[in-house]
């Protein structure tokens, strides 16, 4: 399945990126372009909603790690939600999950963001 990537501004500084399909050697550049556009605005948080991501290869993981590195420079955060079992397995194999925030739902994520913002005030 070809990759589609939707980006939605949740609130100022918070963007949800929703990849739909497979993130592989043939499609990773679609995700990378969308992420690069968002990173130009120095977001506080990028949320990857992986509900409709069917597959991720090493090139897709590279895009995520590049995103994390770019956000770290501006004290931004990257979080994940709705990880599909096969994607979660890839993260576990790569030992990536302990360093990344993963949420089961938008409600759980919203609660986290509210606490994070209140702590910053």
Secondary structure, DSSP 8 states (H G I E B T S, - for coil): ---EEEEEEEETTEEEEEEEEEESTTTHHHHHHHHHHHHTT--SEEEEE-TTEEEE-HHHHHHHHHHHHHHHHTT-EEEEES--HHHHHHHHHTT-GGGSEEESSHHHHHHHHHHHHHHH-
